[in-house]
Amino acid sequence: MLESTAPESKELLETDVLIIGCGIAGATAALTLADAGIPVVVVTRAKAPEDSSTLWAQGGIIYTGPGDTPDLLAEDIERAGAGHSYPKAVRILAEQGPDAVRRILLERVGVDFDEHAAAAASASAEDTASAPATSVAHAHTEEGLSLALEGGHSLPRIIHAADATGRAIEIALLNALRMHPQITLLTEHTAVDLLTPSHHALNRLAVYEKRSCVGAYLLDQRTGQVARCIAKRTILATGGLGQIFLRTTNPVGARGDGVAMAYRTGVRIINAEFVQFHPTAFYNRQSARFLISEAVRGAGGRLVNADGVPFMDAYNPEWKDLAPRDIVARSIHQEMLTRDISHVYLDLTSYISKDRILAHFPTIHRQCLDYNIDITQDLVPVVPAAHYSCGGIWVDEWGQTNRRSLYAVGEVACTGLHGANRLASTSLLEGLVFGERAARHIYQALINGASLYPQADIPVWNDTSTDDADPALISQDLSSIKHIMWNYVGLVRTAPRLERALRELSHLEVEIEQFYRRTRLSDELIGLRNAVRTAIVVANAAWRNRTSMGCHYRE
């Protein structure tokens, strides 16, 4: 594999497949294609390629275990999705997911998931005797992997790598990518816009052809040069959009880049109003700092008030702390409003032994200690935060968008799997399954014959801007977007709030577009432009949907 490390760049790149993003979905697609002999260019805006949403996933990934069936998993997904999940996508995931985990993660890249013996040793008989009804003993797979229960699941089927499952998966996939001769990995390269002949071709007769994508313009952040990357097929795997909200568990690059680029080329976007707010992000001085995994509640942790009294029983007696995320997040929101408080707490120490906490949640323990909170003896302050986009770019069962030669996988895509609310630990599995499916579909298309679009017909990027980006303006505009989205398009939405959001965001987008056109490109400027467009897409979808369902709640 070729990995970009020096400030040398080219104005023109050509490849069979361009993949923008290298989380679990993009990396799986790249590895599947490369193993089949297809040359792939993978680009990421991050300096370190592992810096993706996948890396931050503390929770686990669905596998299978004793008593589990595709039908049971499908029922859980559809219940969490508020009846809005697409049955075909649900069936694909339920039937193909476990096999993909075994073949790709366990056998191909060797992810080191927790084993049952280690998990059992950390859970003493005293834990079982003193645990509440929501606590779950670990089951195990035939391979000896530990299986856990998470919110919305009817039985234990989640495998973990402690509380850093995403990191373990991402590092293993990237190690395989780095060793592959068919893969070129370009770090610190930001996609500016998709290359579409109907918009960019020098031959104006291209406007009569069926809309297609032939690659992307890429900014090399180190040199400032914009290159044309012409590809036979392009995959968007850019991740989420949580950074358009004030409080989020998402990394800094999750600003809706893929959604915005796709929107500008006329690609269909659906279900954008369904933004899932994770119930438990660590709270500190009005900010959500990092995720407190749902596995904490799966292991027995309870949501409590400042006096240590659990409150979820009053909001959802059946599921209590393990209710689907939208219910838990709104319950916390209501508890905060009722008591006029800024946050609630998670109590681990009253329900989980110290040894088990340290064995299963070392990352969370270490992160909380940075804020002088010891989760083995202190209540943990938490607050809901924007976490996952259930909607996105419409794709079919193979990851194809409605624009020829353009695919989307992972969080940026909407397969319909999640419906109106995502079931815990389905996101990593969706990226794995549909990343591989997109790669298989592309492989068949390429071996049947496909040619590169003529490079001479795609113009070189022409930058006539004269101003350098003012970081103060970018920071202020981004802050405005975040506050508008949090206050008006957050957990609870009303018509007046949404109408105000759209007015203010539309005005802001005009200012940002003018700023963009007179300013030299930078990653931050591209991100700002994408963030305001994505915010408008989400707010518009929320305004149009007047029916509360799943994580879209209209008051």
N, C-alpha and C positions, 0 to 999 in steps of 0.2 A: 504494500500500500504506500502511496505517496501522501505525506501529510505536510501541509503548508506550515513552515516555520520561519522562513526568511522573507524580507519585504520585497521579493521579486514577484511580479505578477504579469499576466498577459492580458491583452485587450480582447482576445478571442479565445474561447474555450469551446470544444466540441466533444460530445459524449453521447453514448446511447441513452443513458438515464441520468437525469439531474434530480437529486433529492435534497430538499430544503428543510433541514432539521435532522437531528440524530438522536432523539430519544428512543424509547423502545419501538415505536412504530417505524420511524425512519431507518433505524439501525437494522431492524428485522428485515425490512424490504431490501435494504442494501446488501445484507449478507445473503439473503435468498437468491437475489439476482447474480451476485458475484460468484456464488457457489455453482451457479448454472453457466458461468462463463461470460456473463454480460458486464461490460465496463460501466462503472458507476462513478459519478462525482457527487460527493456529499458535502454540503456547505452548512456552516453554523455561524451565527453572529457572535457567539461566545469565544473568548480566548482559549478556554479549556473545553474541548468537545463534550466532555461529560456534564457540563453545566446546562442541564435541561430539566424540564418538569419531572421527568422520570427519576432523576437523581434525588429529588426531594420527597419522593413517595415513601412515607414511613410505613403505611399499611401494606397488606400482602397482595397476593394474586390468587385468584380462584384456581383450585385444582379439583380433585375428587377424592372421595373416601368411602368408607363403609356406609351402605344404605343410600348413597347419593345416586341420582339419575339425571339425565338431561331434562326430563320433564319437571323434576323438583326445582332445578336451577332456573328453568324458564319461568316457572310460577313465581319464584322469588323476584326475578328481574322485572316481570310484568307488574307485580304488586307494587314494588318500589317505584316503577315508572308511571304510576297512577293511571294504568290502563292505556297509556299513550305510546308504549313501545311498539316497534315494528316487528311483527311475529317472525318474518323471514330472518331478520338480523339476530333476533333472540335465539332462534333455532340454530343458526350457524354457529354462534358463540357457544351455546350449550353442548352441541354435538362435537365441535372441532376443537374447543378450547383445551380440555385436558390433554389431548394428544399433542397439540402444539407446545404446551408447557413441557411435556416429556421429551419430545424430539429436539426442540430448539434450546430451551433453557437448561434442562437437566443433562441431555446427551451432547448437543452440539457445542454449547459454550460453558457448561459445567457450573451453573450457579450453586453456591453453597447454602441451601435452605436449612432451616432448623430441623434437627432430627428429634424423634419422639423421646428417646432416652434422656436427652438433655432437658427437654421441656418437662418431662415427668419428674426428674430429679429436683427441679426447682419448685414444684408444687407439692407441698407436704400434706400429710393427712389432716393436719390442723387447718390448713387453708380450706380444704374441702368442707370440713365440719363447720367452719365459721363463715363461709361464703354465702352471700345473698342469692336470691333466685336467679339473678341475671348473670352470675358467675358460671363459667363453662369449663368443664374438664377437657383437656386436649384429646382428640382422637388421633389416629395415625394412618398413613397410607401403607400400601404393600411394600413400598421402598423404605418404610420407616420414617417418613417425613411427618413432622408434627402438624396437625390440622387444628385450626382455631375457628371460633364462631365470631362473626361481626354483625353489626346492626342490620336487620332486614333479612338475614339468612335464616333458614329453618333448621340447619344443622351445620356442624363444623366442616368446612371445606377450604379454608384459607391457609396457604402456606406463607411463611415469613422467613426473612433473614434478620432475626432480632427485630429492631424497629427501624431498619434501614434497608428494606427490601428493594426499593427502587435503585438505591446506590449499588447494591450487589448485582442487580440485573444489568444496569447501565455499564458498569465497569467490565463485566464479563462480555457483553456484546461489543464494547469498544475494543477490548483486547483482541477479539476475533477480527474486527474490522481492520485494526492496525496491521495485522499479519497478512492481510489478503492482497495479492498482487493486482486484483481487478478493481480495487477501490482507491480513489483519490479523495482525501479528506481536506477540505479547505476551512480553516478556522479564521475567525475575525473577518468573515465575509457576510455582508448583509444584503439580502435580496431587496432590490429597490422596487421593481415591478416585474410582472410576468411579461414575456415576449409573446405578443399575439399579432399575427399578420394583419388582421382586420384593423388593428390600431397602429402598428409600427411598420408594416412592410412599405418599402419604397415603391413597389408596384401597386398602384391604387386599385387595380382590378381585384386585388385580394379581398376587398370588402364584399365581393359577391360569393366568396367561398364560405363553406361551413366554418363556423368559429372554431378556432383551435389554439393550442398553446405550444410554442416551440422552444421554450426555455425561459430564461430570466436575465435581467440586468443585475449584476452583482457588484456591490461596492467593496473594494479592499480597504478596510478601515486604516491600515497602516500606511498606504500610499495615497489614498484618496482617489485612486483610479477606478472607473466603472468599466467592467468588462461585459461583453456579450457572451452568455453561455447558451449555446444552441444544442438542444437535445431532442432525441426522437420521442422521448416521454419525460414528463415532469411530475414529481410527487411533492405535494405540500405536506410537511410533517412538522409544522411550526409550533405546535402546542396550543396553550390556552390564551385567555384574555384577562386574567384576574387583576393585572396591574392597571386596568382602567378604573378600579375601585380603590377607595381609601384604605380599606383593610383587606388583606388578601394573604393567603398562604403561598401564592405563586412566586417563582423567581422573577428577577427584574426583566427578563426577556419576554415574559408572557403578556404581551401588550396587544394581541390580536393581529399580528402582522399578516398571517395567512388569510384571515377573514377579509381584511381590508384590501389586500392585493387581489383576491378573488372577486370581491364586490366591484372593484374598478374595471374588471374585464367582463362584467355581466354574468358571472357564475352565480348559480342559484344558492341562496343561503336560507336555511329553515331552522325553526325552534330556537332562535337566538335569545328569546326571553327566558329560557330555562337555564339560568345560572345558579348552580348549587352553592349554597353557603355552608361551609363546614361548621358544625356547631362549636368545635373546641379548638380555637387558636389561642396560643398563650397571650395573655393581656399584660401590657405594661405601658402606663402613661398614655392612654388613649390610642394605642397602636396594637395591631396584631403582629406578633413577632415571628412565630413559627407554629407549625401544626402540632397539636397533641393528638396522636393517632387514635382512630376509632377502636383500635385493638385494646387500648386502655380500658374502655368500657366493656369490650368483649371479654376481657380478663376479670371483670368484676368491679371496676371503678365506677363511682356514682357521681352524678351531678348534684351539687348541694348548694345551699345558701351560706352566708358568712357564719352561721351558727352550726354548720355541719349537718343540716337536715336535708335529706333527699327531697326533690320536688317533682321529678318526672312522673311519679305515681299519679299525681293530680291531673296531669295533662294527657297521659296515655297509659292507663292502667294495664293494658294488655302487654305492650312491649317495653314500657318504662324507658330505661336508659338506652335500650337497644332498638328503639323505634327508628324508622327511616330518617335520613338526615334532615329532610325538609321539616319534618315534624319536630325533631329535637331542636333545630335551629330556631324555629318560630316559638317554641316553648320557652327557650332561653330568652328570646327577645321579649316575650310577654312577661316573663318573670322580672326582667330588668325594668320594664315599664311600670309594672305593678308596684315594685319595691323602690322605684326611682334610684336604681343603682347602675353603675357603669359596667359591671361584669358579674359573673357567677364563679363557682369553683368546681374543680374536680377533686374528689377524695379518693386517693389510691390507698393510703396507709391504713385506713379502717377496714379495708376489704381484701387487700392483697398483701402477702408477706413481703418483707423487705428483700429477702433473697430472690423471690420471684420478680419483683419490680426491677432489681438490678440486672437479672438475667435476661428479661424480655425487653426492657426499655432503657438500655444504656445511653442511647443518643439523647432521648428526651431528658433523662436524668442529668446528663452533662450540660445540655442547653439551659435547663432551668437553673442549675447551679450558677450559671453566669449572671443570673438575676437574683441570686441569694435565696432561691427557693429549692428546698430539698424535698423531692417528691416522695421520699421514703418516710417523711414525718410532717410535711407541710401541706396545706391545701393549695391547689394550683389554680391561679386566676385565669379564667378563660372567657372568650367572647366569640360569637360567630364571625366568620370572615369569608369573602368570596373565594371559592375553591376550584370549581370545575364547571366548564361550559358543556352542557348536555346537547346543545345545538351546534350549528356550524355549517360548513359547506356540505350541501346535499351530495351524497354519493350513493351508488348502487351497491349491490352485494360484493362487487369486486373493487370497490374504491374509486370507480370512475365518476367524475363530475359530469355536468352537462356541457362541458367544453372538451372537444376532441383532444386526446393525448394528454389531458391533465387529470391527475389523480390526487386524492387527499386521504390521509390516514391519521389515526390518533385523535387527540382532542380537538384539533382544528376541523375535523370531519364530523358529519352527522349521518351515521348509518341508520339511526332510528332506534338503536339498541336501548338507550337510556330513557327514551320517552321524555316524560316531564320531570324525572328525578333519577339520578344514578344510584344504583345499588352499590354498596361498599365493595371495593376490590375488583370491580369489573373493568376499570379503566386500563390497567396494565394489560389485562387479558385481551381487551378489545384491540389495543395497539399491536399486540403480538399476532393475533389471528388475522386482522384485516391488513396489517403490514405484509404478512406472508401472502395473503390472497391477492393483493394488488401486484406483488412481485410476480406471482404465478401468471396472472393475466397479461402483464406486460411481456413476460418471457414468450408466451405464445404468440403475441402480436409481432414481436421482433423477429422470431425465427421464421415467421410467415412472410417476412419482408417489410422493411420500413426504411425510409431514407431521411437524412437530415435536411432541414429547410435550407435553401441556398443562403450562405452567409452574406453574399453581396446584396441580398434584398432586405437585410436587417441593418438599419443605420447604426453607426457608432454613436455612443452616448455623447450628446453635445451639452456641455455645462456652460451656460453663459452668466451664471450668478457671479456677483461681485462681493458679497458680504460673507464674513465668517459667522457661524452660528453663535448667537449670544446665549450662553448657558442659563443666564437669569431668566430670559424670555421662555426658553424651553421648560425650565423648572416651574415657572409660574403657570404656564398654560397646562402642563401636565397635572399640577396640583388642582387647578380649576376643574379639569375633567374628572379627577378622582373624587372630589367633594360633591360635584353634581351627581355623579353616578351613585355614590354612597347614600346621599340624602334623599334623592328623588327616585332612584331605580334600584333600591336595595332590597332588603328582606320583605318589606311590606310596601306595596305600591298603590297609588291612587291616581285617578285621572288628572287632577290638577297638578300633582307632582310630576307626572310624566309629560304633560304638556309644557310645563316650565322647563323641564330637562331638555326637551327637543328644541325649544326656542333658544335657550342659552348655548346648547351644543352646536346648533346650526350657525349661530353668530360666530362662535369660537372657531368653527371649521373654516369660515371665510377668511378670518384673520390668519389662521395657521397656513392655509393654502398660499396666501400672498407671501407670508414669511418663507415658506418652503421654496417658492419659485425664485426668490431673489437671494437665497442663501446657499452657500456651498454645502454639498451633502455631507452628512455625518450619520452615524448609527442612531444617535439620539434624535436628530431631526426626522429621520425616516420613521422612527418609533413613535414620535409625537403625532405625525401625520396619520399613521395607521391607528393610533389609539383613539383619536377623535372620530375617525370614520367608524371604527368598530363600536364605539360608545353609541353613536347615532343608530347603527344597525340594531343594537340590543334594545335601546330605548324605544325605537319604532316598533319592534316586535312586541315589546311589553305593552305599548299603547294600543296596538291593534287587538291583542288578545284580552278580551274583557272577562274571561272566565278563569277563576282561580283553579289551578291544577298543579300538583307536584310542587316544585320549587318556585313557581310563578304564583305569587299570592296577591290578588287584587282586593283591597279593602273597600 
